[in-house]
Amino acid sequence: MDSKYTQLVEFLETQMRMSHVYQPVMMIELLRSNGKASVTQIAKALLGYDVSQIEYYENVTKNMVGKVLTKSRGLTEKSGQTYELKDFGSLTDEQVNDLVARCLSKIDSFISKRGDAAWSHRRKSTGYISGTIRYEILKRAKFRCELCGIGADKKALEVDHILPRIKGGTDEEFNLQCLCYSCNAMKRDRDDEDLRGMADSYEVRETDCIFCEIPEERVISQNELAYAIRDGYPVTDLHTLIIPKRHVIDFFDLYQPERNAIQQLLEQERQKILELDASVQGFNIGNNAGVTAGQTVLHCHTHLIPRRVGDVDEPAGGIRGVIPGKQRY
């Protein structure tokens, strides 16, 4: 047996790890193209296996072009899942070929005029989001739509701007979310929430709020929507607060980009604390939402409290200790 053949058989049968169909599809395209294939060629081959994209264009067919040609123009009729061109039998082969050529000419003219904009409805937005960032957003969402929960193995996932660029949204990770193509289409077409002024609302501050007027020297890290400081009355050493810049009282009133921004800083500060103090073995993370729950500063803030072995006699139950006598059970 040829050594290259043996190597490839060994790879396919014992070494290939199948997280998706991508590897064998690419191999098929290379094998069928004398060992060479362009990125576009391989992408087209992958597209042929992507049922979710077929579903998208099935919806386009039924709800857009099919309706126009059937109901508006009366050129076709629909029976079940099949469309039929009326009186097709009256056309000669020469006429069919001529009509196909005219259709191709229409397509070429349209694409020549519109260029990439012809397919802008299938893109997230104008501009470029790096593959690295796209991967991080998908990974953060566990490769599931953050609205309906469907997985990437069942439907194509897209990276969506929570606050659109045209409304002032940025390409920062906290302003991006993972949506399946269906939820993203519904969000774009049906969401009637008035986003005008939302960008300005991020600038809301309140006079005499200590977290709205925090001295710059106390800030240990920040991103566009949140910042971190050490707690002025720490429960343990390196006790840290993550605070939204917008004046908002309750955790439950945060915008999703602010929650993402806070999560980003929580993870960042946790890693810093672990690097600063090897004795840290755990954390308590939480919010006091409302005076009844113990909130004293009425500006939302999330506690990141490092925990060390022996810092209390009985740590079991942790955050349940907010109600005396309920920590242990």
N, C-alpha and C positions, 0 to 999 in steps of 0.2 A: 504493500500500500504506500501511496505517496506520503511523504512526511508532513506536508502542509495539510493534506486531507486528514491524516491521523490527528494532527494538532487541533484542527477545527472540530472534528468529531468528539475529541476528548473535552474540548471547551463546551460544546453544545450539550453533551450528555452528562457531564459530571461537574463542571465548573460554573456554568451560567446560573446566576441567581435571579429568578424571575420576580421582580417587584411590579413589572408591567410587561406589555408586549414589545416595548421599544427595541431591545437588543435583537431579538430574532427578526423583526421587521427590517431593521437596518441591515442585518446580515443578508437577508433575502435580496434587498435592493442592490447591494454590492455584488452579490453572486450573479445576479441577472444582468448586471451592467459591466461585465468584464472586469470586475474588481474596483471600479471607480464610480462614485455617485456624488453629485453636489448636495449641499445642505438642503436646497430647495427640493431636489428630487426625493431625498429621504423624508423630508417633512410631508410631501404629498403622499408618500407611501404610508406614513403614520396616520395621516388624515383619513385614509381609506378604511382604517380600523376603528375610528373614533365615532361611536354611535351617538354621542352627545351632540356632535356637530351635525350629524344627519337629522337628529331631532330638531335642531334649530332651523334648518332649512325646510323641514317638513312643516313647521309652523309658518314660515315665510310663504310656502306654497299654498297652504290652506287658507291662511288669514289675510294674505296680501295679493300676490300675483294670481292665485287661483280665483279669488273673488272678482278681481278686475276682469279677467278673460271670460269668466263664466257669467257673472251677474251683470256687470257693467257693459261688456262688449258683446256678449252672446256668442262668442267664437267657440267656446268649449262647453262641455257638460260633464257633471260629476256623478259617478255611480259608486257608492261606497268609498273606497280609497283610490279610485281610478278616475283619471281625467281622459276625456276623448275629444279630439278635434272634430267638430261637426263636419259632415260631408267630406271627410278625408278621402273616401273612395273615388271621388270625382276628380282628384288631382292626378296628373301624369307624373312619372318619375322625373322628367325634365323640370316640371313645375315645382315639385318638391325640392329638388336640388337648387333651383333658383331662389326659392323662399328661404332655404337654409342659408344660402350665401348672403341674402339681404339681412337676415338676422345677425350673422357674424359681422357684417359691415356696421350694423347699428351698435353692436357690442364694442368693436374696435374704436368707433368714433367716440362713444361715451367714455371709454377708459382713457383714450388719448386726451380728451378734454378735461376730465376730472382727475386723472392720475391716481395717487394713493388715496385721495379724498373719496374715491368711489367706494371704499370699504371702511370709511371712518366709523360707520355705525357698529362695526365689529371690534373696534378698538376701545380701550378704556378711556383714553383722553389723548389730546395731542401732547407731544413731549415724550421723553424717554425715562423709564424707570429701569434701573439696572437689574440684571438677572439675579444678582446677589440679594438685593432688597426684596425682589419678588419672592425669592425662595424663603427669606426670613419671614415674610408675611404669611406664606402658605404653611411654613413650619409652626409658627406661633398659633395658627388656627388648627393645627393637627391635621392639615390637609382636608378640612371640612368647611363647607359654607357656614359662615358665622350667623346666617339668618335662618336657613332651613335645616342645616346640619348634615346635608348629603355629602358623601365622600368623593374624593377625586377619582376614585375607581368607577364611579357611576355617572358623574357629570363633570364637564370641564369647569375648572375654577379660574376666576379672574381676580386681579387686584384692583380694588375700587377706592377712589378718593372719597372719604366720608364727607368732608367739606370740599366741594369741587374746586378745581383750580380757578374757574371763572368767578367763584365767590371768594377767592383769596386763600384757598386751601393750598398747603405745601406738599412736597414729596417726602416729608419726614415720616418715619415709620408709624408714629402715633396717629397720623391722619390717613392711614391706609388700612383696609380691611379685606378679608377674603370672602368673595361671594361667588356662588355658582352663576353660570351665564343667565339662567332663568331669573334668579332673584335680582341680579344686577339689571336685567332688562326691565323687570317690574318696578324696581326702585327708580329707574330713570323715567319710565313712562307714566307711573301711577302715583308716585309720591307727591302729595299735594301740600307738604309742609313748606311754609314760606321761609326760605333760607336767607332772604334779604335782611341784612343787619346782623346776621349771626357772627360774621367776622368781627364786627365792632363790639359785640357782646363779650368777646374774649378780653377786651380791654377794661371791663368794668372793675373798678376798685372802690373801696369805701373808706372815707376819712375816719381816722381813729381806730381802724382795725389793725391790730399788731401784725397780722400776716400779710396785709395789703401794703404795709409800710415797713417791711423788714429791712434792717440795715444790710447793705450789700456785702459787708465783711462777714456776716453770719452765713451767707449762702455758700455751701460746699460743692454743689453741682446744680445744674439746671438744664432744661431744654426749653423749647418755645412756650410750652403751656404750664410747666410745673417747675418747682425747685425743691432742693433738699437742704435742711439745716439740722444741727444737733439740738436735741430737746434741751430747753433751759432748765428743766427739773427732771433729769434723767432717772428712769427706773433702774437701768443698768448702764455701765460705761458704753459709750458709742450709740446710745439710744438716739434714733434719727427720725425726723418728721419729713414726710413728702407732702407738699402743699401745692394745690393749683394756684396759678397766678390770678385767675379771675376770682372775684369775690363771690363765692357760692357757699352757702351754709352747710348743706346736707350732702353726704356722699351720693345719695340717690338722685340728686339734681345735677350731677356732673354730666357733661357731654361725653359721648364715646371717645372722641380724640383725647379728652383730658384723662379719662380712665387709662387709655393706652399710654399716655405720657407718664402718668403716675407709676404704672406697671414697669415701664422702661427704667425709671429711676430707682424703683424698689430693687430690681434685679441688679442694677449697676452698683447701688450702695451696699447691698448684701455682699457682693463679691469683694468690694473694697474693705468691708469690715472683716471678712474672713482672712484677707491678706494682712490686715493690720494686727489682728489678734487671733492667734492659733488656738486660744482656749475657748473660743466661741463654737458651740456645738449645735445650736439651734436658734430659732427666732419665734417671737410672737409678732404677728402682723394684724392690725385691726384699726377700726374707726369707731369713735363715739358719735353716733348719729342722733342728736337731740339732747336737750338738757336732762331729760329723764334717764337717758343712757349714760349720763356723766359728762357730756360735752360742756366745756367751760369757755373755750374760744369759739365763737360762732362763725368760724371760717373753716371749711372742711380741711382736715389733715389726717394723714394715715401714719400710724406709728409702726416703726420697724425697731423692735426691741431685741437686742442680742441676748442669748441665754447661754450660761456656762454651767458646767457640772458643779453642783453644790451651792448655787446662788440662792436656792431655797431648800428647805428640808424635804418637802414633798411636791415635786413639780407636776405630778400626774393630774390631768384635768385642765391644766393651763388656763386658757381664757375663760373657762367656766367659773373661775374665781371672781368674776365681776359680781356674782351673787354670793355673799359669804355663806359658807356651809354647803354650797353646791359643787365645789370644785372636785371633790372626791366622790366617787360613786361606785 
